Amino acid sequence: MSRPKVKNREFRSLANISDTGSTSRILNLCHVKLNASAEEAKTTQPFFKSAELNKSIIIKHALRPNERELFLKPASVATKIILPFDSRDLRLGGGAIFINEYGYKQAMEDVLGKEARHQYADDLNILQLIDTLPSLDPFILRECLARNGIHPSSAYFRISTSDIASMTAFASDEFSKLVRIALDENQAAASSRFVTKILSDKVDSELDPFRTTLRLNAKDFAEGLFSWRGFLYFKWQYLRLRDDLKKVLNEMLTYRTIGFRDPAMLEYIEKARPRVAHDVSAVFEAVGLMLSRYDEAFAALTERRDPNPFRTFLLKGPQMFYELGERVGVLSHINSFWAYHFGTLGGRRMSLLDFAEVLMDFEDSLRSVFIDVNTPPQKPEGISR
């Protein structure tokens, strides 16, 4: 069954995210600008120097087949910059540019002016950094920018205090295991200081015992720590998503729309629901399998005192980190989008057309991290289908 045709889908989708804020696939700078108080607006360190970019919406977009020809290198996901026509009414739509599509540099000059390469060189650099990331999860985004000496206001990285505390406690437990191996008993009392350094990306000579344990040079050690923090963040996200996604799938499979009952739309929805549920479960289980490889390598280090598997893991980390981040980002996007727009089925009721668009968005996102869903995962158990 082919998808039903939907007119003005891009504008409708843009309106849907107008109040959502940022998620793992959306950096909604427009939302931050509109919701800042007068005092915050004066003191907020902007994300970009350009006023135009500071009211943009940046999206990790699952490319449709007709969009892939816009790029020299084949890709399934691209970073899209949306510049709203009116930031106070996103229903009016906006202009869109993909980073690194054909004509990208000229398009940015059209938006920022002919002096863009000089006046806004830092902004263009930030956009390139964002394009390298697997998702726009605030922790990963903040980490990446900080490593490059870029420190926008915390308003752009809305991680709740409780989430920060939970993530820090989760990561500290893992790092503490390494501290106990790298340091002798007399130094172990200072482990909390070292854990704080590792988590805050303050890599200096004080961390040499850990670098020596893993037999890494300074550059590989710094890169490895960044990937390690990323893996721990995604593992934390994965564990949080387990129960949430069960709830999302159960609600999605039973959701009742309102309004006109178009037969073609009904047929698409009834076939798409179980397909989305199946693919969400398959991606979740694939994430679990990737994380189990990390657990095995880390156990070799902390339980058998064999650093080689974990050293190899860190060296290969960037490649795995990107793939893992894309998959967790898709799952987080589906969960956060559903939670915002539907709640516990107590949100606003959607029309058949709107609900079909939600499922299409989910399918596009899942297709961007396609795996062989016909091959059953070996471990661990995922969410029930």
N, C-alpha and C positions, 0 to 999 in steps of 0.2 A: 504494500500500500504506500503510494507516494504521499508526501506531505501536502496538506491543503495549502493553497496560496493565501498569503497574508499580506495585505497592503500596508505600507507605512510602518513596517515592523520595527525599523530602526528608531523612529521617533517614539513609538509606543514603549519600546524597551528603555529608552532614555528617560522617559517620564516615570517608569517603574522604579528607577534607582534614585530619583530626585531627593528622597528623604532617607535613603538607606545608610548613608555614610560609607566608610571604607570597609572592604572585606578582603579576603585573600586574593580576589581577582579584580577588585575595584579600588583605586585610590581616588577618592572623591574630594578633590581640593575645593571644588565649588561649595560643597556642603560645609567644609570647615570655615570658609570665608563668610558664608551667609549666617552661620550660627555663632560666630565669635561675638562676644560682647564688645562694647566700645573700648573698654580698657584692654581687653585681650588683643583687639585689632592694633592698638598702639604698640604693644610690647611683643607681639608674636614675631618670631624670626621666620620670614617667609620661606617657602619651599623653593621657589624660583625667584630670580630677579625680575623676570617678565611678569607684568600684571596680567597679561592674557593667559599665560600658562598657569598662573596662580588661581585662576578660576576654571581650570580645565578638569576633566574627568579622564583618568588614565585607566585603561582596562586591559587585562590579559585576555585576549580575544581568540576563541577557537575559530580558525579560518574555515570558511566554507569553500567548496571546490572552486568556485569562480573567483575567489579572492587570492588563491595561491599563486596565480599567474602574475600577481603584482610584485613578486619577489624574485631576486636572482637565485637565491638558495631556497630549496624546498623547505617548507615548515608547516607544522600543524597548528602552532600557536604564535600569535604576534602581539606586540604591544601597540594598542590604539590610543591616540590622543584625541579626545573629543572636546571641541571648543563650542560651548553652547551659544546660540544666538542671543538668548536672554537667560542669564544665570538664575533669575527668579522664577522663570517659567520654562522648565525643561521640556514641556509638551511641544514647544516650538521647534525642538530639535537642535542640531548644530552641525558644524563642519567636522570632518574626521580625517586624521592622518595616521597612517601606520609608520612606526619607526622603521627606517631602512627600506621602505618600499621604493619602487622606481619613482624618481622625482622628489624624494623626501627632502633633500637639502633645499631645493627651490621652494617647496611648499612651506618649509619653516621660514625661509626668507620672506615669503609673502605674508606670513603671520606676524613675524617679529621685526621685519624691516631689512633693508639691504645690509645693514651693519650687524646683522644677527651673529655672524661667525665671530665677531670681535666683542661686541657689547654683551652678548648673551652666550659666550663660549662656555661658561660654567653651567648654564642651564642645559645646553646641548650635551655636555658631558654627563650631567645627571640623568638625562633621558637615555643615554647609551648604557649607563650602569643599570638603570631600571630594566632595560631590555634584556640584560644578561640574566636576570633573576627568574627562577622558576615560578614564583608567585609573588603577590604583593602583601603577604602576611606582614603585619606591622613589625614584628620582631626581626624578621629577615631583612626587611627594607631598611629599618633603622641601623641594623648591624652593618649592612653593605655600605651605606652612606657614611657611617662613622669611621669605617676603615679607610675611607678616602678623604677624611677630614671635613666632612659635610655634616652640619648639625642643625637641621631645621627645628622649629618649635615642636615640643612634645604633643601639641594639639593635632599634629598630623599622624600620630601613632597612638591611637586610642586603645591602649591595653589597660584594662581595669587594674586597680591596685591589687585585688585578690588574685587576678590571673598572673600578674608579675610575681607575686609572692609564691604562688603555686608552681609556676615554671622554674623560679629560682631554686626552690626547695627540691624539686625533681632533678634539676641539673646538678645541684650541689652534691646530692647523694652519689651520683655517678662520678663526678670529678674527685670526690673525697676518696673513692676507692683507689684511684691512681695516685693521689697524694700519699696514701699509706704505703704504697709500693716504692715510690721515688724517694721518699724521705725516711731517715732512720727514726727510731722511737723518740729521740731527744728533740727532733725538729717537728714531729707530727702535731705537737700542740699548736703550731702556727698554721695548721692546714686551712683554717677558714680564710686567712689572708690570701693564701695562694688560690683558693677556689674563687674568691672575689676577683682576683686579677685575671684569672682565666675567663670568667664569665663576662668581664668588662672589656676584654680584648686588649688588656695592657700587657703585651708580650715584651718582657725585658730579661736581663741576665738572671734575675731572681728565679725565673722559670727554667733555667738550664738543666736542673736535675731531671725534669720531666722530658725535656728534649733529648737528653742523653739516654734516658731509659728507652725512648722510642727510636733512638739512632736516626734522628732527622736533622737536616741542616736548618738554619734559621728561617729561610723562606718557606720550605716545606712544612716546618712546624707551625708557622703563622697561618698558612693556608689550611693546614690540617685542623687547627683549633677552630677556625671559622666554620669549616664543614661539620666538625664534631658538634659545635653548638647548634648548628642547623639541624643535624640529625636528632639531637635531643629535643629540640623544639617540635619537630615533626612527630617524634614519638609521643611527646606529651599531647599534641593535637590528636593524634590517632587514638589514644586511649580515651580522650574526652569525647571523640566523635562516635565511639562504639554504640552507646545507648541512644545518643541523639539521632543517629541515622536510622536505627530501628524504628524510632517514632516517626521520622519523616516518611519512610517508606510505607508504614502502615497507614498514615494519614493520606498520602498521595494515592494509594490504591483504592481508597474509599471516598475520596473527595467528590462532593456533589456541586456542580456548577449551577448558575442561574441563567435565565433568559432564553433566547432563541436556540432551538436544538437543530443545528445544521447536521444532516446525515453524514457528510464527508468528515466534518470535524469530529463527530461522535466516533466514527470508525477509526480515525487516526488516534484519538485519545485512548480508546479501549485496547488498541494494539501497542501504543507507546508506553502505557503505564507499566505492564509487566516487563517490558524491554528495559526501561530505565531502572526498575528495581533490580533486575538481574545484573545489569552492568555496574550499578553502584556497588553491589555486593562483590562482584568480581574484582573491581578496582580496590575496594577496601581490603580484600584478602591478599591481593598482590602487594599492597603496602605492608601488610603484616609480614609477608614472606621476606621482603627487602629488609625490614627492621630486624627480623630474626637473624639475618646474616651479620648485622651489626652486633647483636647480642652475643653471637657465637665468637666473633673476633675479640670483643671486649672481655668475655669470660676467659678466653685463652690468656689474656694479659693479667687479669686480676686474680684468677683462680689457679692457673698453671704457671704463672710468671713467664709466659712465652710472649715476647713483644712482637714477634714477626707477623702474625695474622692481623693484629691491630695496626701495625705500621703500614702494612700493605693496604689495609682498609682506608687509612687516612690519605695515603697517596692517591688512591683511586676515588677518594671522596667526592671531589667536584663533579665528576660525571654522574655518580649515583645520587648525589645531593640534588642535582637538577631534576632528574627523573622522579625521585621521591617527592620533591617539592611540587612538581606539576600535579602529581596524583593527589597528594594531600590537599593542594590548593583547589582542585576540582571538587573534592568531597566537602571541603569546608565551605566553598561557594554554594553548593547545593543546600547544605545544612543552614547556613546563615540566611540565604535568600528565602528559604521556606519558613524559617522561624520568624523572620521579619514580616513577611506578607501574609502568613497564615496563622502563626502562633499555634495554639493547641486547637486548631479548627475554629478558633473564635475570632479570627481576623475577618476582613471584608470578604464577601463572597465574590468570586470571579465569574465572568461570563465564560461561555464555552471557548470563545476566541482567545481571551486572555489566558485561560488555563492551557490551551493548546500551545501558546507562545512560551509559557513556562517550560512545558515538556520539551519543546524544540530547543530552547536554550540549554536545558540539561543534556539533551542528546548531543548537541554540538560540543559541549564541554567534555562529555565522556568520550566522544569520538577522538578528541585531541590527545587523549592518553590511552588510545586503543591498546588492548592486550587481547590475547587469544582467550576469550571467555569460555571457549569450549573445552579448554584444558583445566581440569579441576586443580585448585591450589593444594599443595602438599601440607602446608601449615601456615599460620595457625588458623583456628576457626574464625570466621568472620561473622558479620551480622547475618541473621537468618533472612532467606529470600522469601 
